[in-house]
């Protein structure tokens, strides 16, 4: 099996070392030799996948037992799904394996912290399909928690707000997660990881790298993009949450928030040496779009002062700069909404937007107005995801192949 490319431009991939052994040659000695060979090449986790492993798990279990004796994390393809298609099943197992070391450490740290706090009830983890599973299962199949964060906001809207038909937004600092509720049921689809189809069932939620804290990218003429990096990535405060008296002599500074990022992200260096950013949240505050009752409400004067040097550079007003910023977010959001509306056969009259998350007031009203849609930002919108986790159902899915 080849490496699984997650992001070709960023050269991010899951490195895969493979070995094939015929069923008749499977023995503990041969398995141990193959495991040693793979680890010598750099493998850190073992994946066991057999052509007809959905019919008999015995061979994959032999490999699992040998790997565990060597204290090497192992993932069985038949543990992830019982559906045929060797390539997709193996790919899902490889993706699961790639997360095992980090997720097992996370599970152990979470479990120990909860127990140290005196909590004795079972510890559950949210799944991407809107359900929950015990932490012991999560240690084996962490891939099932993929997209659990976005799923939580959809389940919160469904179970807490009792929404029947809506496009649900959760707008955080770095990402905007958009999902669907149609006829009182969340949209469900096979998860994609790095553009690769898997057999992993999850809520049909799209994650956009454009949210309340997304940094602005410019050239000499205009705003060229907003995100995917956020102010948090660059270690900067939002301008509108910075005391206005600190914003003295603001100077433009073009930066790469993370190594390898383009150097067209704009930050503002203050006289004190402190570096801050202006974001979608700042733009919405400048345009007076955020009511004081929302968490995203900030000091519009501070945001305006920080944005003025960039507006001057581009030869436009601060308000025009703010509109350009929000329009970039709107382009991404509207394209996603239109795709989901077509897939789930929503029409403009029946469709409404439900905004959740701390930065819901930043994007949802602006996008709804431009699209001519109704919207609602409910009470407790900032914690809808947490409510969704608390209300999630404990369940597991058993897959079977029925032979005719």
Secondary structure, 3 states (H helix, E strand, C coil): CCCEEEECCCCEEECCCCCCCCHHHCCHHHHHHHHHHHHHHCCCCEEECCCCCCCCCHHHHHHHHHHHHCCCCEEEHHHHCCCCCHHHHHHHHHHHHHHHHHHHHHHHHHHHHHHHCCCCCCCEEECCCCEEEEHHHHHHCHHHHCCHHHHHHHHHHHHCCCCCCEEEEEECCCCEEEEEEECCEECEEEEEECCEEEEEEEECCEEECCCCCEEEEECCCCEEEEEEEECCCCCCEEHHHCCHHHCCCCEEEEECCCCCCCCCEEEEECCCCCEEECEHHHHHHHCCCCCCCCCCCCCHHHHHHHHHHHHHHHCCCHHHHHHHHHHHHHHHHHHHHHHHHHHCCCCCCCCEEEEECCCHHHHHHHHHHHHCCEEEECCCHHHHHHHHHHHCEECCCCCCCCCC
